[in-house]
Amino acid sequence: MVDLLAVPKAVPEMRHTLRERCVGTDSPDLLLCVSELLTNVIVHLGEGTPVTLRISGTRTGRVRVELSDPEPCAWPTPRTAGPGDESGRGLSLVDALALRWGVDQGPYGKTVWCELR
């Protein structure tokens, strides 16, 4: 579990940290999903939003990524980005890479999660 502030420099720093912790493992899907979920918080909730990142294994051998933030009402929804759009593909990428993903709402925030092979 890692508590951090959602700021632009946190995205490459988190990728670097995950590469170090996953030595010998090729995990581009994990890195991309974490990057997209963290970027969504920065874009839609604002820089400096406190988040908690958890990565764990499941009983079925999957990797579960969870990113919690304090805003229960800002619900993430996939958008359809046009060919010339520079953004709007984050959740579509997560949806394409993950076996499943979703959002759990709590009384003081929400957790966006995905499960990978």
C-alpha positions in Angstrom: 0.0 0.0 0.0 1.3 3.4 -1.0 -0.2 6.8 0.0 0.7 9.6 -2.3 -0.5 12.8 -3.8 -1.9 12.7 -7.4 0.5 15.0 -9.1 2.0 14.6 -12.7 5.4 13.7 -11.4 3.9 10.8 -9.4 3.0 8.9 -12.5 6.5 8.2 -13.8 7.8 7.9 -10.2 5.2 5.2 -9.5 6.1 3.3 -12.7 9.8 3.4 -11.7 8.9 2.1 -8.2 6.8 -0.7 -9.7 9.6 -1.7 -12.1 12.0 -2.0 -9.2 9.6 -4.1 -7.1 8.7 -6.3 -10.0 12.3 -7.2 -11.0 12.4 -9.8 -13.7 8.7 -9.5 -14.5 7.5 -7.9 -17.7 4.5 -6.0 -16.5 3.6 -3.4 -19.1 -0.1 -3.9 -18.5 0.3 -3.3 -14.8 2.3 -0.1 -15.4 -0.2 1.2 -17.9 -3.2 0.6 -15.8 -1.6 2.2 -12.7 -0.6 5.2 -14.9 -4.1 5.6 -16.4 -5.9 5.3 -13.0 -3.5 7.8 -11.4 -3.8 10.2 -14.4 -7.6 10.1 -14.2 -7.4 11.3 -10.6 -5.1 14.2 -11.6 -7.3 15.2 -14.6 -10.7 14.8 -13.1 -10.2 15.5 -9.4 -7.2 17.8 -9.5 -3.6 17.9 -8.7 -2.7 17.2 -5.1 -5.6 14.8 -4.5 -4.5 12.3 -1.9 -4.8 8.7 -3.1 -3.9 5.2 -1.9 -2.5 2.6 -4.3 -2.8 -1.1 -3.5 -1.5 -3.9 -5.6 -2.1 -7.5 -4.5 -2.6 -11.0 -5.7 -5.9 -12.7 -5.7 -6.8 -16.3 -4.8 -7.3 -16.9 -8.6 -3.7 -15.9 -9.4 -4.6 -12.5 -10.8 -3.1 -9.1 -9.9 -5.5 -6.6 -8.4 -4.8 -2.9 -8.7 -6.8 -0.5 -6.4 -6.6 3.2 -6.4 -8.7 5.0 -3.7 -9.5 8.7 -3.6 -11.6 10.8 -1.3 -14.3 11.8 -3.8 -17.2 9.4 -3.7 -19.3 11.4 -6.2 -16.9 11.7 -9.1 -17.7 8.4 -10.8 -15.3 7.3 -13.6 -17.0 6.5 -16.9 -15.3 5.4 -20.1 -15.5 8.0 -22.9 -15.4 7.6 -26.7 -12.4 9.6 -27.9 -12.2 10.7 -31.5 -9.2 10.1 -33.8 -7.8 13.6 -33.1 -8.5 13.7 -29.4 -5.5 13.8 -27.1 -7.3 12.4 -24.1 -10.3 10.3 -23.2 -8.9 6.8 -23.7 -7.7 6.0 -20.2 -10.5 3.8 -19.0 -10.9 2.3 -22.4 -7.3 1.1 -22.1 -7.9 -0.3 -18.7 -11.0 -2.0 -20.0 -9.0 -3.5 -22.9 -6.1 -4.8 -20.6 -7.9 -5.9 -17.5 -9.9 -9.1 -17.1 -12.4 -6.9 -15.2 -12.6 -3.6 -13.5 -15.0 -1.5 -11.5 -15.6 1.0 -8.8 -16.4 0.4 -5.1 -18.0 3.4 -3.3 -17.4 3.9 0.4 -18.7 6.6 2.7 -15.6 8.7 2.4 -14.4 8.0 -1.1 -14.2 5.4 -3.8 -11.8 2.8 -5.1 -11.3 2.2 -8.8 -9.9 -1.3 -9.3 -8.9 -3.7 -12.0 -7.7 -7.3 -12.2 -4.9 -8.4 -14.6 -3.5 -11.8 -15.6 
